[in-house]
Amino acid sequence: MADQSPALIPIRKTKRGRAPLAGVLAALLILVAAIVWTLRNGKDDPAADRSRPLRADFETIWGWSDAEYAGGASGAEWSFRWDGTASPKAAKSFAAGLGFYLGDRLAEGTEPIDVVASDPAYKMTLWIHSRPRADGEQAENPAFYDIVLLLDAAKNEQRQTLADAIGKVERHVAESDLKLRGGFTVKGTAAREGARARVAKAASAGEAEAYDDGHTSSLTYYSAALGSKVQSASKAVNLQIAETSAAAGKGSELIIGVPLITGDYTMQDK
């Protein structure tokens, strides 16, 4: 493949099926609680969410779920996300390591920075945005950016290919001295009934929270076998498993999130 910088293009909205509003709101409420906890406690606990690479959790979940998806884990939809803050130098280093050569787009100044770089070949999108200064923060203090990296795996991607892609991101996170929080969601058609219970059993997971709206049933757990972790209310959690009722002519959907499910509860239309 030619050594070219990926095009800088806007993120496109993906077409998705409809999901029950209550189910989406429930997922968002759990996610917001986790983010609030991380922001309050991340500085006090530098090991939180970063004690083990996301790659290890991915390979663990693949092993637990492979037999639970119709077509295996490679036939499911995998999406990964890393987010946090970065100095201009660290952001440039991280972007360059992933093949996003941004030039002077992150030049420091008074103008807000809002850069989106997309690599269609690898379904990777990097977003860098100026972070508002805190109340009372001096203008001469070094600027920091919010940074989000999204990686959507191609259908039928092999386990090792995905593991290598995650490992590459984590390597550049470390080399750029970034503190990014990572997570992923996998969704697909369940091979048979009872998939959620079997995954939870394989994880030796303790149930922390439950939600059921009659269409989507979601349980949140903590498993010592996973390295990721966030705090939801007073409980540490790192595994969320949801099942949706089967639609006419279709099987039920199994959705797994580490440490939580992000996005909606439905599979993308292909």
C-alpha positions as MATLAB code, in Angstrom:
seq = 'MADQSPALIPIRKTKRGRAPLAGVLAALLILVAAIVWTLRNGKDDPAADRSRPLRADFETIWGWSDAEYAGGASGAEWSFRWDGTASPKAAKSFAAGLGFYLGDRLAEGTEPIDVVASDPAYKMTLWIHSRPRADGEQAENPAFYDIVLLLDAAKNEQRQTLADAIGKVERHVAESDLKLRGGFTVKGTAAREGARARVAKAASAGEAEAYDDGHTSSLTYYSAALGSKVQSASKAVNLQIAETSAAAGKGSELIIGVPLITGDYTMQDK';
ca = [
       0.000    0.000    0.000;
       1.362    3.424   -0.947;
       2.757    5.483    1.927;
       0.201    8.278    1.849;
      -1.473   10.260    4.550;
      -5.120    9.233    5.033;
      -7.575   11.815    3.785;
      -8.932   14.336    6.261;
     -12.665   13.905    5.898;
     -15.695   14.332    8.178;
     -17.000   11.388   10.150;
     -19.994    9.926    8.355;
     -23.046    8.826   10.257;
     -23.622    5.110    9.847;
     -27.061    3.849    9.016;
     -28.489    1.872   11.894;
     -31.691    0.065   12.638;
     -34.106    1.508   15.144;
     -33.546    0.709   18.804;
     -35.952    1.181   21.715;
     -35.363    4.654   23.133;
     -35.486    3.416   26.704;
     -32.758    0.854   26.006;
     -30.489    3.451   24.461;
     -31.068    5.873   27.337;
     -30.247    3.180   29.870;
     -26.938    2.465   28.168;
     -26.133    6.160   28.012;
     -26.914    6.671   31.704;
     -24.526    3.868   32.661;
     -21.860    5.264   30.339;
     -22.251    8.806   31.723;
     -21.889    7.510   35.280;
     -18.716    5.687   34.303;
     -17.256    8.747   32.578;
     -18.021   10.992   35.562;
     -16.285    8.546   37.896;
     -13.266    8.292   35.596;
     -12.884   12.057   35.380;
     -13.113   12.412   39.167;
     -10.830    9.545   40.048;
      -8.492    8.967   37.110;
      -5.791   11.316   38.458;
      -5.877    9.697   41.883;
      -5.638    6.164   40.514;
      -3.215    6.069   37.571;
      -3.679    2.333   37.195;
      -7.455    2.602   36.708;
      -8.549    1.397   33.245;
      -4.917    1.055   32.208;
      -3.735   -1.854   34.353;
      -3.785   -4.216   31.358;
      -3.831   -3.693   27.594;
      -7.181   -3.697   25.837;
      -5.774   -6.337   23.506;
      -5.783   -8.875   26.346;
      -9.445   -8.174   27.112;
     -10.329   -8.429   23.410;
      -8.727  -11.859   23.099;
     -10.462  -13.017   26.270;
     -13.891  -11.907   25.040;
     -13.256  -13.479   21.629;
     -12.601  -16.801   23.318;
     -15.729  -16.592   25.472;
     -18.037  -15.491   22.669;
     -16.788  -17.371   19.596;
     -19.261  -20.226   19.980;
     -22.112  -17.867   20.934;
     -22.349  -15.927   17.669;
     -23.861  -17.321   14.481;
     -20.834  -17.491   12.206;
     -18.436  -17.212   15.140;
     -16.811  -14.146   16.646;
     -15.322  -13.177   13.280;
     -18.847  -12.806   11.877;
     -19.851  -10.308   14.571;
     -19.370   -6.518   14.475;
     -16.393   -5.298   16.536;
     -15.849   -1.620   17.317;
     -13.114   -0.109   19.502;
     -12.699    3.333   21.038;
      -9.913    5.157   22.857;
     -10.355    8.637   24.328;
      -8.626   11.100   26.629;
      -6.614   14.314   26.509;
      -3.270   15.079   24.909;
      -0.748   17.881   24.574;
      -0.068   19.139   21.027;
       3.236   17.246   20.941;
       1.690   13.983   22.153;
      -1.285   14.311   19.799;
       0.998   14.852   16.797;
       3.205   11.917   17.777;
       0.229    9.609   18.234;
      -1.368   10.657   14.940;
       1.892   10.211   13.019;
       2.443    6.769   14.518;
      -0.932    5.670   13.141;
      -0.212    7.150    9.718;
      -2.146   10.394   10.127;
       0.247   13.166    9.111;
      -1.480   16.364   10.209;
       1.230   18.888    9.347;
       0.546   22.247   10.996;
      -3.113   21.503   11.681;
      -2.341   21.365   15.415;
      -0.359   24.606   15.483;
      -0.871   26.332   18.812;
      -2.760   29.616   18.738;
      -5.982   31.242   19.739;
      -8.156   29.499   17.171;
     -10.022   26.327   18.236;
      -8.718   23.086   16.746;
     -11.173   20.565   15.295;
      -9.516   17.944   13.088;
     -10.991   14.684   11.812;
      -8.749   12.212   10.003;
     -10.199    9.074    8.467;
      -8.507    6.022    6.996;
     -11.191    4.080    5.075;
      -8.830    1.183    4.343;
      -8.570    0.342    8.041;
     -11.937    1.815    9.138;
     -10.069    4.071   11.569;
     -11.097    7.611   12.509;
      -9.107   10.053   14.654;
     -10.750   13.171   16.092;
      -8.755   15.916   17.809;
     -10.574   18.874   19.332;
      -9.507   21.840   21.439;
     -10.349   21.257   25.095;
     -12.013   24.259   26.785;
      -9.844   25.753   29.498;
     -11.044   25.250   33.036;
     -12.393   28.205   34.981;
      -9.471   30.343   36.119;
      -6.938   28.508   33.937;
      -4.325   30.888   32.573;
      -4.212   31.400   28.796;
      -0.434   30.923   28.772;
      -0.749   27.391   30.173;
      -0.005   24.642   27.617;
      -2.985   23.767   25.425;
      -4.529   20.321   25.621;
      -6.793   18.533   23.190;
      -9.586   16.021   23.543;
      -8.653   13.032   21.425;
     -10.863   10.146   20.256;
      -9.821    7.190   18.114;
     -12.439    4.865   16.616;
     -11.661    1.527   14.985;
     -14.447   -0.433   13.271;
     -13.368   -3.909   12.234;
     -14.265   -5.280    8.820;
     -16.741   -8.151    8.758;
     -15.117  -11.598    9.014;
     -11.836  -10.098   10.232;
      -9.487  -12.656   11.695;
      -8.674  -12.685   15.405;
      -4.929  -12.153   14.941;
      -5.442   -9.265   12.510;
      -7.636   -7.464   15.024;
      -5.292   -8.232   17.912;
      -2.380   -6.782   15.928;
      -4.371   -3.622   15.117;
      -5.245   -3.099   18.792;
      -1.647   -3.786   19.794;
      -0.420   -1.179   17.303;
      -2.710    1.467   18.793;
      -1.658    0.606   22.337;
       2.009    0.695   21.380;
       1.657    4.213   19.983;
      -0.372    5.279   23.027;
       2.562    4.240   25.216;
       5.214    5.734   22.937;
       3.357    9.074   22.863;
       2.975    8.995   26.675;
      -0.798    9.295   26.417;
      -3.347    8.292   29.031;
      -6.241    7.099   26.900;
      -9.180    5.048   28.147;
     -10.040    2.106   25.913;
     -13.145    0.020   25.398;
     -14.961   -2.059   22.800;
     -18.338   -3.447   21.824;
     -19.161   -6.573   19.830;
     -22.611   -7.383   18.516;
     -24.077  -10.095   16.340;
     -26.803  -12.705   15.978;
     -26.813  -15.222   18.813;
     -26.206  -18.809   17.742;
     -28.741  -20.132   20.262;
     -30.661  -19.166   23.373;
     -28.888  -18.609   26.676;
     -25.773  -16.967   25.197;
     -25.586  -14.214   27.803;
     -25.673  -16.657   30.694;
     -22.941  -18.809   29.169;
     -20.626  -15.840   28.550;
     -21.187  -14.620   32.117;
     -20.420  -18.105   33.426;
     -17.212  -18.306   31.389;
     -16.214  -14.937   32.865;
     -16.992  -16.068   36.434;
     -18.700  -12.680   36.537;
     -20.554  -11.207   39.478;
     -23.743   -9.358   38.558;
     -23.778   -5.663   39.483;
     -26.750   -4.097   37.654;
     -29.717   -5.261   35.581;
     -32.087   -3.663   33.093;
     -34.999   -5.060   31.061;
     -37.525   -3.108   28.982;
     -39.258   -6.142   27.500;
     -37.233   -5.948   24.292;
     -33.669   -5.533   25.531;
     -32.326   -7.308   28.585;
     -28.973   -6.030   29.866;
     -26.804   -7.115   32.777;
     -23.613   -5.435   33.989;
     -20.917   -7.476   35.719;
     -17.467   -7.448   37.209;
     -15.023  -10.163   36.126;
     -11.555  -10.549   37.605;
     -10.474  -12.090   34.284;
     -10.673   -8.685   32.576;
      -8.238   -5.826   33.094;
     -10.576   -2.948   32.194;
     -12.654   -1.364   34.940;
     -14.934    1.613   35.574;
     -17.035    2.557   38.558;
     -20.818    2.652   38.263;
     -22.392    4.098   41.401;
     -20.584    2.245   44.215;
     -19.640   -0.836   42.187;
     -16.717   -1.614   39.917;
     -17.862   -3.035   36.569;
     -16.074   -4.156   33.423;
     -18.463   -6.329   31.434;
     -21.931   -5.592   30.049;
     -23.950   -8.207   28.166;
     -27.285   -7.509   26.498;
     -29.724   -9.582   24.482;
     -32.535   -8.244   22.306;
     -35.706  -10.124   21.520;
     -35.713  -11.876   18.169;
     -37.504   -9.994   15.391;
     -39.724  -11.832   12.932;
     -37.541  -14.116   10.853;
     -34.378  -13.125   12.712;
     -32.444  -14.463   15.655;
     -31.889  -12.542   18.878;
     -28.907  -10.197   19.062;
     -26.073  -10.624   21.563;
     -24.155   -7.466   22.486;
     -21.055   -7.468   24.715;
     -19.227   -4.379   25.950;
     -15.934   -3.919   27.830;
     -16.022   -2.173   30.204;
     -19.517   -1.114   29.013;
     -21.553   -1.171   25.818;
     -21.135    2.042   23.834;
     -23.321    3.137   20.936;
     -26.783    1.691   20.391;
     -28.034   -1.846   20.893;
     -28.664   -2.712   17.250;
     -26.501   -4.091   14.478;
     -25.621   -1.801   11.595;
     -27.494   -2.224    8.314;
     -25.157   -3.602    5.686;
];
